Amino acid sequence: MTEYHFNAGLARRYGVNGAIFLHAMAFWIRKNKSSGRNFHNGRTWTYNTLEALAAQFPFWSRRQVERIVSKLKQDGALLTGNFNKNRTDRTVWYALADSVLEVYGLTGQNGEVHGTGWGKPYHQTGKCNKETVTDQLNRPTVVPGAGLAAREEVPTW
């Protein structure tokens, strides 16, 4: 039996479905980071098709996974790109926003997040041939149903 986990603070911000998805992405990103794989544009990425993700989450349909990804992307928690060598390959690559990386302790030494500052371009380690990561980072983060209190740090219970 497979177990699914999530961070309660992220669930408050992005909903339980979003928090479950982010937790799974954090697992794969941590795995890739530790083995030095899938590093592009200053971040460690993981990739999969929507069909494969739906198979990993048997309680969600492909369409539900697509909606969860879209919402997390819109809310600024998830970045997407395409670093496939074959430009016709539409497998989507996923990276976590800095705020989510911090929740999972996926930051560099001394608490620094891998990357540059807000809105600054990353050094080129690979070319993203879909939507640019910098464009996604320049969008303001949307925290559903929250005012100033939403800017507080997410607890990591």
C-alpha positions, 0 to 999 in steps of 0.5 A: 500500500502506498502512502501519501504525505503533505505539509499542513502549512502548504495545504493551508496555502495551496489546498490538500491536493496541491500539498500532496503534489508538492510533497511528491515533487519535493521527493523527486527533486531531492533525489535528483539533487542528491545525484546531481541530475536535472540541473537547469537554469539554477534549479533541480528539476524532475519530469513526467507526463500527465499520464504517468503522474495520474498513474502515480496518484491513482485517486486523481484522473489525468485531468485532475492532475492537469488542474492541480499543476495549473493551479500550483503554477498560477499560485507561484508554487510550481515552475514548469519547463521543457528541457527535453533534447527532442523539441517535439517531446512534450514531457513537462519538467517541474521545479519548486518555487523558492518558498516551497524549497525552503519548506522542504529544506532544499536550499543551499548552504547557510539557508541560501536558495539555489538561484538568483534574486527575485526577477533576476535571470538565472545563469544558463546551464541549459536552454528551456525550449518552452515557457521561460522559467524567468517569466514564471518567476516574475509573476506575483505569487497569489495566495488564495483567500489571504491578505497580509497574513499570507506573507508569513513563513509557512510552518514546517511541522 
